[in-house]
């Protein structure tokens, strides 16, 4: 359990990003016969990229969260693929 709380910044940022993304919710953009849906998971990735580029998130925290991001992106891709058809 002590190892879990070692990376408390990562868990706090994930919680805050998730809360903000869920408050924004799903957004659908209709372009004639085609529609594009933006899910909250995409917002969290964008939040992380923007804050990382602005150097708000420390480099150590970004290294720790990179292993979590691979899993998150995989789940996002699977969800997107499942809802296409």
N, C-alpha and C positions, 0 to 999 in steps of 0.2 A: 504494500500500500504506500510505503514511503517513496518508492520509485515512481508511482503514479503522480504524486504531488510534486515531484522534482520538476516537472514541466508545467507548472501551474499557469504560466503565461499563455502557453499554447491552448490549454483547455479554456481559459478565460476568453481569449480571442475567438475561439471556435464558437463558444456560447453566445458571445455578443454578435458575431457575424450571422449566426443562425437566427437569432432573435430578430435582427434587423431585416434579414431576407424574408423571413416568414411574415413579418408585418407588411412588407411590400407585396408579397403574394405572387401568384402566377399572373403573368401578363401575356395576352394574346394580341398580336399585331396582324390585322387582316389586310391583305394586299390582293384584292380581287378574289379570284378563285383559290389563291394560296394563302395560308395563314402560318405564322411563325409564333411559337409559344416559348416564352422565357420562364424557366422554373427558378425557384429560390436558390437551388444549388449553384446555378450559374452566377447569381449575384454574389454568393460567398467567395467564389473563385475570383471574380472581378475585384471585390473588396480587398482580398489578399494581395492581388497583383498590384493594385494601385498603392496600397499602404507600403508594400515592399519596395516599390519603385521610388516612393517618396522618403524612404529610409526611416519610416515611423516604427517599423518592426525590426528589432535587432537581428543581426546576422545569425546568432546562435539559435534564436527562436525559429528563424526560417529553415535552418538545417534540421531542427527537430521535427518541424511540421511537414517537411518534404515527404517523409515516409507515410504520413497520414494522407497526404494529398493524392498519392498514387491510388490508394484505395477509394478515396472519394470520387476521383475522376472516373475510375472504372465503374462505380455504381451509377454515376451520372450518365455515362455512356449507355449502360445497360437499360436504365430507365427510359432514356430518350429513344433507344432502338425499339423497346417494347411498345411504346406509345405511337410509333410512326404508323403502324398498320392497324 
